[in-house]
Amino acid sequence: MKVRNSLKSLRARHRDNVLVRRKGRVYVINKVQRRFKARQG
């Protein structure tokens, strides 16, 4: 999982990427291509 300051560019890399807020953190997850995972901050 990558930790990045900005997730907007990562979300645009694949059409199945979803931005999710969990426990005060922002995540990019992808059920199809599992390698696109990131957390903000």
PDB file of N, CA, C and O in Angstrom:
ATOM      1  N   MET A   1       0.843  -1.185   0.000  1.00  0.00           N
ATOM      2  CA  MET A   1       0.000   0.000   0.000  1.00  0.00           C
ATOM      3  C   MET A   1       0.883   1.242   0.000  1.00  0.00           C
ATOM      4  O   MET A   1       1.806   1.367   0.805  1.00  0.00           O
ATOM      5  N   LYS A   2       0.584   2.152  -0.914  1.00  0.00           N
ATOM      6  CA  LYS A   2       1.322   3.409  -0.970  1.00  0.00           C
ATOM      7  C   LYS A   2       0.702   4.406   0.002  1.00  0.00           C
ATOM      8  O   LYS A   2      -0.510   4.404   0.219  1.00  0.00           O
ATOM      9  N   VAL A   3       1.537   5.252   0.579  1.00  0.00           N
ATOM     10  CA  VAL A   3       1.069   6.349   1.423  1.00  0.00           C
ATOM     11  C   VAL A   3       1.429   7.639   0.698  1.00  0.00           C
ATOM     12  O   VAL A   3       2.603   7.926   0.468  1.00  0.00           O
ATOM     13  N   ARG A   4       0.408   8.410   0.340  1.00  0.00           N
ATOM     14  CA  ARG A   4       0.626   9.588  -0.496  1.00  0.00           C
ATOM     15  C   ARG A   4      -0.056  10.805   0.115  1.00  0.00           C
ATOM     16  O   ARG A   4      -0.967  10.682   0.934  1.00  0.00           O
ATOM     17  N   ASN A   5       0.407  11.986  -0.303  1.00  0.00           N
ATOM     18  CA  ASN A   5      -0.230  13.224   0.141  1.00  0.00           C
ATOM     19  C   ASN A   5      -1.533  13.480  -0.611  1.00  0.00           C
ATOM     20  O   ASN A   5      -2.531  13.901  -0.026  1.00  0.00           O
ATOM     21  N   SER A   6      -1.508  13.220  -1.912  1.00  0.00           N
ATOM     22  CA  SER A   6      -2.690  13.472  -2.728  1.00  0.00           C
ATOM     23  C   SER A   6      -3.098  12.188  -3.419  1.00  0.00           C
ATOM     24  O   SER A   6      -2.275  11.520  -4.045  1.00  0.00           O
ATOM     25  N   LEU A   7      -4.387  11.839  -3.304  1.00  0.00           N
ATOM     26  CA  LEU A   7      -4.878  10.594  -3.892  1.00  0.00           C
ATOM     27  C   LEU A   7      -5.622  10.806  -5.200  1.00  0.00           C
ATOM     28  O   LEU A   7      -6.012   9.843  -5.860  1.00  0.00           O
ATOM     29  N   LYS A   8      -5.819  12.059  -5.573  1.00  0.00           N
ATOM     30  CA  LYS A   8      -6.616  12.327  -6.756  1.00  0.00           C
ATOM     31  C   LYS A   8      -5.961  11.770  -8.024  1.00  0.00           C
ATOM     32  O   LYS A   8      -6.650  11.232  -8.891  1.00  0.00           O
ATOM     33  N   SER A   9      -4.640  11.896  -8.134  1.00  0.00           N
ATOM     34  CA  SER A   9      -3.943  11.388  -9.313  1.00  0.00           C
ATOM     35  C   SER A   9      -3.928   9.861  -9.323  1.00  0.00           C
ATOM     36  O   SER A   9      -3.990   9.245 -10.387  1.00  0.00           O
ATOM     37  N   LEU A  10      -3.845   9.251  -8.143  1.00  0.00           N
ATOM     38  CA  LEU A  10      -3.855   7.788  -8.079  1.00  0.00           C
ATOM     39  C   LEU A  10      -5.215   7.215  -8.442  1.00  0.00           C
ATOM     40  O   LEU A  10      -5.305   6.162  -9.073  1.00  0.00           O
ATOM     41  N   ARG A  11      -6.263   7.905  -8.047  1.00  0.00           N
ATOM     42  CA  ARG A  11      -7.617   7.422  -8.339  1.00  0.00           C
ATOM     43  C   ARG A  11      -7.880   7.420  -9.835  1.00  0.00           C
ATOM     44  O   ARG A  11      -8.658   6.600 -10.323  1.00  0.00           O
ATOM     45  N   ALA A  12      -7.249   8.317 -10.563  1.00  0.00           N
ATOM     46  CA  ALA A  12      -7.490   8.433 -12.000  1.00  0.00           C
ATOM     47  C   ALA A  12      -6.751   7.374 -12.814  1.00  0.00           C
ATOM     48  O   ALA A  12      -6.948   7.287 -14.026  1.00  0.00           O
ATOM     49  N   ARG A  13      -5.907   6.571 -12.175  1.00  0.00           N
ATOM     50  CA  ARG A  13      -5.107   5.608 -12.928  1.00  0.00           C
ATOM     51  C   ARG A  13      -5.906   4.404 -13.421  1.00  0.00           C
ATOM     52  O   ARG A  13      -5.512   3.752 -14.387  1.00  0.00           O
ATOM     53  N   HIS A  14      -7.028   4.107 -12.762  1.00  0.00           N
ATOM     54  CA  HIS A  14      -7.817   2.938 -13.163  1.00  0.00           C
ATOM     55  C   HIS A  14      -9.288   3.272 -12.960  1.00  0.00           C
ATOM     56  O   HIS A  14      -9.643   3.999 -12.032  1.00  0.00           O
ATOM     57  N   ARG A  15     -10.144   2.740 -13.828  1.00  0.00           N
ATOM     58  CA  ARG A  15     -11.554   3.144 -13.762  1.00  0.00           C
ATOM     59  C   ARG A  15     -12.294   2.510 -12.601  1.00  0.00           C
ATOM     60  O   ARG A  15     -13.379   2.974 -12.249  1.00  0.00           O
ATOM     61  N   ASP A  16     -11.744   1.461 -11.989  1.00  0.00           N
ATOM     62  CA  ASP A  16     -12.416   0.815 -10.861  1.00  0.00           C
ATOM     63  C   ASP A  16     -11.926   1.313  -9.505  1.00  0.00           C
ATOM     64  O   ASP A  16     -12.350   0.795  -8.471  1.00  0.00           O
ATOM     65  N   ASN A  17     -11.044   2.306  -9.492  1.00  0.00           N
ATOM     66  CA  ASN A  17     -10.562   2.838  -8.218  1.00  0.00           C
ATOM     67  C   ASN A  17     -11.685   3.582  -7.498  1.00  0.00           C
ATOM     68  O   ASN A  17     -12.456   4.314  -8.119  1.00  0.00           O
ATOM     69  N   VAL A  18     -11.768   3.386  -6.190  1.00  0.00           N
ATOM     70  CA  VAL A  18     -12.804   4.017  -5.379  1.00  0.00           C
ATOM     71  C   VAL A  18     -12.134   4.735  -4.216  1.00  0.00           C
ATOM     72  O   VAL A  18     -11.257   4.180  -3.555  1.00  0.00           O
ATOM     73  N   LEU A  19     -12.552   5.968  -3.971  1.00  0.00           N
ATOM     74  CA  LEU A  19     -12.078   6.725  -2.807  1.00  0.00           C
ATOM     75  C   LEU A  19     -12.978   6.414  -1.625  1.00  0.00           C
ATOM     76  O   LEU A  19     -14.196   6.563  -1.721  1.00  0.00           O
ATOM     77  N   VAL A  20     -12.397   5.985  -0.510  1.00  0.00           N
ATOM     78  CA  VAL A  20     -13.155   5.576   0.668  1.00  0.00           C
ATOM     79  C   VAL A  20     -12.587   6.270   1.892  1.00  0.00           C
ATOM     80  O   VAL A  20     -11.370   6.388   2.039  1.00  0.00           O
ATOM     81  N   ARG A  21     -13.478   6.733   2.780  1.00  0.00           N
ATOM     82  CA  ARG A  21     -13.045   7.295   4.061  1.00  0.00           C
ATOM     83  C   ARG A  21     -13.337   6.288   5.159  1.00  0.00           C
ATOM     84  O   ARG A  21     -14.483   5.877   5.342  1.00  0.00           O
ATOM     85  N   ARG A  22     -12.294   5.885   5.895  1.00  0.00           N
ATOM     86  CA  ARG A  22     -12.452   4.952   7.007  1.00  0.00           C
ATOM     87  C   ARG A  22     -11.639   5.443   8.181  1.00  0.00           C
ATOM     88  O   ARG A  22     -10.431   5.655   8.071  1.00  0.00           O
ATOM     89  N   LYS A  23     -12.315   5.624   9.319  1.00  0.00           N
ATOM     90  CA  LYS A  23     -11.644   5.989  10.579  1.00  0.00           C
ATOM     91  C   LYS A  23     -10.774   7.229  10.428  1.00  0.00           C
ATOM     92  O   LYS A  23      -9.670   7.300  10.968  1.00  0.00           O
ATOM     93  N   GLY A  24     -11.297   8.219   9.672  1.00  0.00           N
ATOM     94  CA  GLY A  24     -10.571   9.471   9.516  1.00  0.00           C
ATOM     95  C   GLY A  24      -9.455   9.444   8.507  1.00  0.00           C
ATOM     96  O   GLY A  24      -8.782  10.457   8.317  1.00  0.00           O
ATOM     97  N   ARG A  25      -9.233   8.323   7.853  1.00  0.00           N
ATOM     98  CA  ARG A  25      -8.218   8.244   6.818  1.00  0.00           C
ATOM     99  C   ARG A  25      -8.887   8.047   5.473  1.00  0.00           C
ATOM    100  O   ARG A  25      -9.988   7.504   5.380  1.00  0.00           O
ATOM    101  N   VAL A  26      -8.196   8.503   4.423  1.00  0.00           N
ATOM    102  CA  VAL A  26      -8.731   8.411   3.073  1.00  0.00           C
ATOM    103  C   VAL A  26      -7.948   7.330   2.331  1.00  0.00           C
ATOM    104  O   VAL A  26      -6.717   7.332   2.327  1.00  0.00           O
ATOM    105  N   TYR A  27      -8.680   6.406   1.704  1.00  0.00           N
ATOM    106  CA  TYR A  27      -8.055   5.287   1.002  1.00  0.00           C
ATOM    107  C   TYR A  27      -8.505   5.249  -0.441  1.00  0.00           C
ATOM    108  O   TYR A  27      -9.614   5.673  -0.765  1.00  0.00           O
ATOM    109  N   VAL A  28      -7.636   4.735  -1.316  1.00  0.00           N
ATOM    110  CA  VAL A  28      -8.028   4.341  -2.664  1.00  0.00           C
ATOM    111  C   VAL A  28      -7.964   2.830  -2.689  1.00  0.00           C
ATOM    112  O   VAL A  28      -6.916   2.243  -2.419  1.00  0.00           O
ATOM    113  N   ILE A  29      -9.090   2.189  -3.015  1.00  0.00           N
ATOM    114  CA  ILE A  29      -9.125   0.733  -3.107  1.00  0.00           C
ATOM    115  C   ILE A  29      -9.662   0.334  -4.468  1.00  0.00           C
ATOM    116  O   ILE A  29     -10.359   1.100  -5.132  1.00  0.00           O
ATOM    117  N   ASN A  30      -9.320  -0.886  -4.870  1.00  0.00           N
ATOM    118  CA  ASN A  30      -9.739  -1.397  -6.165  1.00  0.00           C
ATOM    119  C   ASN A  30      -9.977  -2.890  -6.021  1.00  0.00           C
ATOM    120  O   ASN A  30      -9.063  -3.642  -5.680  1.00  0.00           O
ATOM    121  N   LYS A  31     -11.210  -3.321  -6.281  1.00  0.00           N
ATOM    122  CA  LYS A  31     -11.548  -4.736  -6.122  1.00  0.00           C
ATOM    123  C   LYS A  31     -11.060  -5.571  -7.312  1.00  0.00           C
ATOM    124  O   LYS A  31     -10.884  -6.783  -7.186  1.00  0.00           O
ATOM    125  N   VAL A  32     -10.843  -4.931  -8.457  1.00  0.00           N
ATOM    126  CA  VAL A  32     -10.466  -5.670  -9.653  1.00  0.00           C
ATOM    127  C   VAL A  32      -8.943  -5.809  -9.732  1.00  0.00           C
ATOM    128  O   VAL A  32      -8.420  -6.922  -9.780  1.00  0.00           O
ATOM    129  N   GLN A  33      -8.235  -4.675  -9.746  1.00  0.00           N
ATOM    130  CA  GLN A  33      -6.770  -4.674  -9.741  1.00  0.00           C
ATOM    131  C   GLN A  33      -6.318  -4.355  -8.327  1.00  0.00           C
ATOM    132  O   GLN A  33      -6.331  -3.192  -7.924  1.00  0.00           O
ATOM    133  N   ARG A  34      -5.921  -5.361  -7.573  1.00  0.00           N
ATOM    134  CA  ARG A  34      -5.611  -5.183  -6.156  1.00  0.00           C
ATOM    135  C   ARG A  34      -4.375  -4.334  -5.903  1.00  0.00           C
ATOM    136  O   ARG A  34      -4.165  -3.876  -4.780  1.00  0.00           O
ATOM    137  N   ARG A  35      -3.546  -4.112  -6.935  1.00  0.00           N
ATOM    138  CA  ARG A  35      -2.313  -3.377  -6.677  1.00  0.00           C
ATOM    139  C   ARG A  35      -2.554  -1.876  -6.496  1.00  0.00           C
ATOM    140  O   ARG A  35      -1.683  -1.175  -5.982  1.00  0.00           O
ATOM    141  N   PHE A  36      -3.709  -1.379  -6.906  1.00  0.00           N
ATOM    142  CA  PHE A  36      -4.000   0.046  -6.736  1.00  0.00           C
ATOM    143  C   PHE A  36      -4.573   0.278  -5.352  1.00  0.00           C
ATOM    144  O   PHE A  36      -5.781   0.449  -5.190  1.00  0.00           O
ATOM    145  N   LYS A  37      -3.699   0.282  -4.352  1.00  0.00           N
ATOM    146  CA  LYS A  37      -4.136   0.560  -2.993  1.00  0.00           C
ATOM    147  C   LYS A  37      -3.275   1.691  -2.462  1.00  0.00           C
ATOM    148  O   LYS A  37      -2.056   1.685  -2.629  1.00  0.00           O
ATOM    149  N   ALA A  38      -3.920   2.671  -1.816  1.00  0.00           N
ATOM    150  CA  ALA A  38      -3.166   3.787  -1.265  1.00  0.00           C
ATOM    151  C   ALA A  38      -3.902   4.367  -0.079  1.00  0.00           C
ATOM    152  O   ALA A  38      -5.117   4.233   0.064  1.00  0.00           O
ATOM    153  N   ARG A  39      -3.120   5.016   0.768  1.00  0.00           N
ATOM    154  CA  ARG A  39      -3.664   5.686   1.938  1.00  0.00           C
ATOM    155  C   ARG A  39      -3.106   7.093   1.972  1.00  0.00           C
ATOM    156  O   ARG A  39      -1.955   7.319   1.599  1.00  0.00           O
ATOM    157  N   GLN A  40      -3.922   8.044   2.422  1.00  0.00           N
ATOM    158  CA  GLN A  40      -3.463   9.431   2.472  1.00  0.00           C
ATOM    159  C   GLN A  40      -2.847   9.753   3.811  1.00  0.00           C
ATOM    160  O   GLN A  40      -3.346   9.334   4.855  1.00  0.00           O
ATOM    161  N   GLY A  41      -1.735  10.514   3.776  1.00  0.00           N
ATOM    162  CA  GLY A  41      -1.081  10.984   5.000  1.00  0.00           C
ATOM    163  C   GLY A  41      -0.265   9.928   5.657  1.00  0.00           C
ATOM    164  O   GLY A  41       0.344  10.177   6.697  1.00  0.00           O
TER     165      GLY A  41
END
